[in-house]
Amino acid sequence: MILVFGGTTEGKKVATLLQEKSMPFVYSTKTNIPFQENDIANYRYGALDQKQLEKYLLENDVKIIINASHPFAELLHNTIANVAESLQIPVIRFGRKLLPRTINPLVSYVNTYDDACELLEKHQVILALTGVQSIKKLKPWWQKQSIFFRILNRPESLAIAAESNFPEKQLILGLPSDNLEKEIDLINTKSIDLILTKETGNSGFLSTKINAALKTDTQIIIITQPEIPPYFQQVFNVVELENLLTSTQRSLSLTNNTTVKWD
């Protein structure tokens, strides 16, 4: 059986491929999301610590893990790497190709939230496009500065914001967009003078965010993508994923001297 960590654009692509290839899998996300189960695809949700993940892998005879979760889900990446390596279960990381870095005085790249926060004090109105989970991390800053957060318009996200007592009037509900004019209008309407975002690649419309910042003469800080554990075998498109799945299946078959049964 294959275990897929998804909840992303990449996760949807993985699920589509596995169903096309009739390879049974379980699709796993941290929070409950709509997912259509069938004879090939099953679904689970909820965070797993190392002990829970190890138990799940053994009880369900997981032979391959495909990690298509968000690139900034560092705790999940490390949990998967530690458990999978100890059990010698191969992990395929379906990642996002990074964009070439933009060289411009308005664009700054930093490694951590702490590095980013050192640059926030110079600005009056900040637009945070770093996701709802970053509200708690940035609490010392939005308590004393004007910060708008764009988050998904769903109960789970609204609950996380409410738990931190973040001002509801400073929430912008919506999805990331590749509509440049829409992003420019948001910057102008809210009188934003700094954008804080993450290095998410094209899936997160990073190039649109950068272009909007440059066209409005707005500073943008980009938190760089964390490194992926070296145990993972990384691919960046569906063709590479299919090829690696095939070679991994063949390797497992040779190791066990038998045909791997994915169910």
C-alpha positions as CSV (number, residue, x, y, z in Angstrom):
1,M,0.0,0.0,0.0
2,I,1.1,3.6,-0.7
3,L,0.7,6.4,1.8
4,V,0.4,9.9,0.4
5,F,0.7,13.0,2.4
6,G,-1.2,15.6,0.5
7,G,-3.5,18.6,1.0
8,T,-1.7,20.5,-1.8
9,T,-1.8,20.9,-5.5
10,E,0.9,18.3,-5.8
11,G,-1.1,16.0,-3.6
12,K,-4.0,16.2,-6.0
13,K,-1.7,15.3,-8.9
14,V,-0.3,12.3,-7.0
15,A,-3.9,11.0,-6.3
16,T,-4.9,11.4,-9.9
17,L,-1.8,9.4,-11.1
18,L,-2.3,6.6,-8.6
19,Q,-5.9,6.2,-9.6
20,E,-5.0,6.2,-13.3
21,K,-2.5,3.4,-12.6
22,S,-4.9,1.5,-10.3
23,M,-2.3,1.7,-7.4
24,P,-4.2,1.6,-4.1
25,F,-3.3,4.3,-1.7
26,V,-4.4,6.3,1.4
27,Y,-4.5,10.1,1.1
28,S,-3.5,11.7,4.4
29,T,-4.0,15.3,5.5
30,K,-3.6,17.1,8.8
31,T,-7.1,18.6,8.8
32,N,-10.3,17.2,7.4
33,I,-10.8,18.1,3.7
34,P,-13.3,16.9,1.1
35,F,-11.9,13.8,-0.6
36,Q,-13.7,11.3,-2.8
37,E,-12.9,7.8,-1.7
38,N,-13.2,4.8,-4.0
39,D,-11.9,1.2,-4.5
40,I,-8.4,2.7,-5.2
41,A,-8.3,5.7,-2.9
42,N,-8.9,5.8,0.9
43,Y,-8.6,8.8,3.1
44,R,-7.5,9.7,6.6
45,Y,-6.8,12.9,8.5
46,G,-5.1,14.1,11.7
47,A,-1.5,14.8,12.7
48,L,0.8,11.9,13.5
49,D,3.8,11.9,15.8
50,Q,6.6,9.5,15.3
51,K,5.1,6.7,17.3
52,Q,1.7,7.0,15.7
53,L,3.2,7.1,12.2
54,E,5.4,4.0,12.9
55,K,2.3,2.1,14.1
56,Y,0.3,3.2,11.1
57,L,2.9,2.2,8.6
58,L,3.4,-1.3,10.2
59,E,-0.3,-2.0,10.7
60,N,-1.2,-1.0,7.1
61,D,1.8,-2.6,5.5
62,V,2.9,0.6,3.8
63,K,5.5,-0.1,1.2
64,I,6.1,3.4,-0.3
65,I,5.4,6.9,1.1
66,I,4.8,9.8,-1.3
67,N,5.3,13.1,0.6
68,A,3.4,15.8,-1.4
69,S,2.7,18.0,1.6
70,H,3.4,21.7,1.9
71,P,7.2,22.6,1.5
72,F,7.1,24.4,4.9
73,A,5.6,21.5,6.8
74,E,9.0,20.9,8.5
75,L,7.7,18.9,11.5
76,L,5.9,16.5,9.1
77,H,9.0,16.2,6.8
78,N,11.2,15.4,9.7
79,T,8.8,12.9,11.3
80,I,8.4,11.1,8.0
81,A,12.1,11.0,7.4
82,N,13.0,9.6,10.9
83,V,10.3,6.9,10.9
84,A,10.7,5.9,7.2
85,E,14.4,5.6,7.4
86,S,14.3,3.5,10.6
87,L,11.8,1.1,8.9
88,Q,13.6,1.4,5.5
89,I,10.5,2.5,3.7
90,P,11.3,4.5,0.6
91,V,10.0,8.1,0.5
92,I,9.3,10.0,-2.7
93,R,9.1,13.7,-2.3
94,F,6.9,15.4,-4.9
95,G,8.2,18.9,-4.5
96,R,7.9,22.4,-6.0
97,K,10.5,23.6,-8.4
98,L,12.0,26.8,-7.0
99,L,11.9,30.0,-9.1
100,P,15.1,31.9,-9.9
101,R,15.7,34.5,-7.3
102,T,14.7,38.1,-8.1
103,I,17.5,40.5,-7.7
104,N,16.0,43.9,-6.8
105,P,16.3,46.3,-3.9
106,L,12.6,45.8,-3.1
107,V,13.1,42.0,-2.7
108,S,14.7,40.4,0.4
109,Y,15.2,36.7,1.0
110,V,15.5,35.5,4.6
111,N,15.9,32.0,6.1
112,T,13.5,32.2,9.1
113,Y,10.6,34.1,10.6
114,D,13.0,35.6,13.1
115,D,15.1,37.0,10.3
116,A,12.0,38.4,8.7
117,C,10.7,40.0,11.9
118,E,13.9,42.0,12.2
119,L,12.9,43.9,9.0
120,L,9.2,44.4,10.0
121,E,9.6,47.3,12.4
122,K,10.5,49.7,9.5
123,H,7.0,49.4,8.0
124,Q,3.6,50.6,8.8
125,V,1.1,48.3,7.1
126,I,2.1,44.7,6.4
127,L,0.4,42.1,4.2
128,A,1.2,38.6,5.5
129,L,0.8,35.8,2.8
130,T,2.4,33.2,5.0
131,G,-0.7,31.1,5.9
132,V,-2.8,30.9,9.0
133,Q,-0.3,28.9,11.0
134,S,2.0,31.9,11.0
135,I,-0.4,34.1,12.9
136,K,0.8,32.6,16.2
137,K,4.4,33.0,15.2
138,L,4.0,36.7,14.3
139,K,1.8,37.6,17.3
140,P,4.4,39.9,19.0
141,W,4.4,41.9,15.8
142,W,0.7,42.2,14.9
143,Q,0.0,43.2,18.5
144,K,1.9,46.4,17.9
145,Q,1.8,46.9,14.2
146,S,-0.9,46.8,11.5
147,I,-0.7,43.4,9.8
148,F,-3.3,41.9,7.5
149,F,-3.3,38.1,7.0
150,R,-4.8,36.5,3.9
151,I,-6.1,33.0,4.9
152,L,-8.4,30.4,3.5
153,N,-12.1,31.0,4.0
154,R,-12.8,27.8,5.9
155,P,-13.8,27.0,9.5
156,E,-10.5,25.4,10.4
157,S,-8.5,28.5,9.4
158,L,-10.9,30.9,11.1
159,A,-10.7,28.9,14.3
160,I,-6.9,29.1,14.3
161,A,-7.0,32.8,13.9
162,A,-9.6,33.1,16.6
163,E,-7.5,31.0,19.0
164,S,-4.8,33.7,18.8
165,N,-7.3,36.5,19.2
166,F,-6.3,38.0,15.9
167,P,-8.5,40.9,14.9
168,E,-11.1,39.6,12.5
169,K,-11.3,42.9,10.7
170,Q,-7.6,42.4,9.6
171,L,-8.3,39.0,8.0
172,I,-8.5,38.8,4.2
173,L,-10.3,35.7,3.2
174,G,-9.4,34.1,-0.1
175,L,-7.0,31.9,-2.1
176,P,-3.6,32.8,-3.5
177,S,-4.1,34.2,-7.0
178,D,-2.2,34.5,-10.3
179,N,-4.3,37.6,-11.1
180,L,-1.8,40.4,-11.1
181,E,-4.3,43.2,-11.2
182,K,-6.2,41.7,-8.2
183,E,-3.0,41.5,-6.2
184,I,-2.1,45.1,-7.1
185,D,-5.6,46.3,-6.1
186,L,-5.2,44.6,-2.7
187,I,-1.9,46.3,-2.0
188,N,-3.3,49.7,-3.0
189,T,-6.6,49.3,-1.2
190,K,-5.0,48.4,2.1
191,S,-2.1,50.8,1.7
192,I,0.4,48.0,2.1
193,D,4.0,49.0,2.3
194,L,5.5,45.5,2.9
195,I,4.6,42.0,1.9
196,L,5.7,39.0,3.8
197,T,5.5,35.7,2.0
198,K,7.2,32.3,1.6
199,E,9.2,30.7,-1.2
200,T,6.4,28.5,-2.5
201,G,7.2,28.3,-6.2
202,N,4.6,28.6,-9.0
203,S,2.1,26.5,-7.0
204,G,1.9,29.4,-4.5
205,F,1.9,32.1,-7.3
206,L,5.2,33.6,-5.9
207,S,6.0,35.2,-9.2
208,T,2.7,37.1,-9.2
209,K,3.3,38.3,-5.7
210,I,6.8,39.6,-6.6
211,N,5.5,41.3,-9.7
212,A,2.7,43.0,-7.8
213,A,5.2,44.2,-5.2
214,L,7.5,45.6,-7.9
215,K,4.7,47.3,-9.8
216,T,3.5,49.1,-6.6
217,D,7.0,49.9,-5.4
218,T,6.3,47.7,-2.3
219,Q,9.0,45.9,-0.3
220,I,8.6,42.1,-0.2
221,I,10.3,39.7,2.2
222,I,10.5,36.1,1.1
223,I,11.1,33.3,3.7
224,T,13.2,30.7,1.9
225,Q,12.0,27.1,1.6
226,P,13.5,24.8,4.2
227,E,15.8,21.9,3.1
228,I,14.2,18.5,2.4
229,P,15.6,15.6,4.5
230,P,18.3,13.8,2.4
231,Y,16.5,10.5,2.8
232,F,13.8,11.6,0.4
233,Q,14.1,11.0,-3.3
234,Q,12.8,14.2,-4.8
235,V,10.9,14.7,-8.1
236,F,9.2,17.8,-9.5
237,N,6.6,16.6,-12.1
238,V,4.2,13.8,-12.8
239,V,6.5,12.1,-15.4
240,E,9.4,12.0,-12.9
241,L,7.1,10.7,-10.3
242,E,5.7,7.9,-12.4
243,N,9.2,6.8,-13.5
244,L,10.5,6.8,-9.9
245,L,7.4,4.9,-8.7
246,T,8.1,2.2,-11.4
247,S,11.7,1.9,-10.5
248,T,10.9,1.8,-6.7
249,Q,8.3,-0.9,-7.3
250,R,10.9,-2.9,-9.3
251,S,13.5,-2.5,-6.6
252,L,11.1,-3.7,-3.9
253,S,10.1,-6.7,-6.0
254,L,13.7,-7.7,-6.4
255,T,14.5,-7.2,-2.7
256,N,11.6,-9.4,-1.7
257,N,12.1,-11.8,-4.6
258,T,8.4,-11.5,-5.2
259,T,5.9,-9.3,-6.9
260,V,4.9,-6.4,-4.7
261,K,1.1,-6.3,-4.0
262,W,0.0,-2.7,-3.4
263,D,-3.1,-3.7,-1.6
